[in-house]
Amino acid sequence: MEVKTDRMRKEMMLPDMESTFRVFAAHWRTVDRDWKYPSHKHPLFEVNLVLSGTQEMKVNRTVYVQQPGDLLLLGPDDVHESRVLGEEEMTYYCVHFDVDERAFRELLYRNEACYHAAGSELASAIRPALDKLIALTSEEAVVRVESRMAALSALFELFAGISGTLGRRDGDAPPSRMSQTASEVAALLEQAVDETAEGTRDGRDMETIESIAAAVGYSPSSVNRMFTSVFGVSPRQYMSNLMLKKSKLLLMDPELTIEDVSHRLGYKNIAHFSRQFKRWTGESPSRFRGRFHN
């Protein structure tokens, strides 16, 4: 009797995804009417939401007045300062974040509007996620696994709301030549790191920024300028971030020794890899691995 081993008529697959992000100093705060925060900048994105009272925020010399529900979406290196307006105290919530998802970073860097009033498309899209994060912002949430997982879920909901809104707004504009070139360079960097980590490319033959620049038809300086403008980091920084992410994933594989990981990623010796990993993370590869494997 013939046995049919393949009865599948249709299959849908979720694409493989590998992304990392950082959230820093997410907090809500109530301040009195004399409060002000001096001019500063930082290398992270920031969402700043006013919950009560009135805030004046100056961003790159432009002044915005935030009422309850109004928010600002700030980019890295935006120079900003704030103070309370009026005679009432003010409560706000802010979250600083960074992500390595290429398309999301590009949307964030192309965004030119930082002020979004309550009820606007972006404010409406991300307010539910912000409310969840606000409810989870407590000392208890830091230690409870369930709360931490709920916070991660809310953060991804926040990112989805931001990217969806910015993507719809940006959808009708054809990508610029600069954007296309930067994306091509990023894809080549990702391919090189992926193939190295998978063992299909010798790490010692890792493509250099110079060879990738030649492949896309531009000088290294032009590629560096375009890439940094689109993604906010240089190609070398982007590649370093990819290598760090791959290092962590490989170190979590119990079948690989630290020497295996070092060799696969193209380092001359384990000592060189260990020094680089410690510069990236502040801890040695063995200590990082010890948190997952005894």
Secondary structure, 3 states (H helix, E strand, C coil): CCCCCCCCCCCCCCCCCCCCEEEEEEEEEEECCCCEEEEECCCCEEEEEEEECEEEEEECCEEEEECCCCEEEECCCCCEEEEEECCCCEEEEEEEEEECCHHHHHHHHHCCCCEECCCCHHHHHHHHHHHHHHHHCCHHHHHCHHHHHHHHHHHHHHHHHHHHHHHHHHCCCCCCHHHHHHHHHHHHHHHHHHHHHHCCCCHHHCCCHHHHHHHHCCCHHHHHHHHHHHHCCCHHHHHHHHHHHHHHHHHCCCCCCHHHHHHHCCCCCHHHHHHHHHHHHCCCHHHHHHCCCC
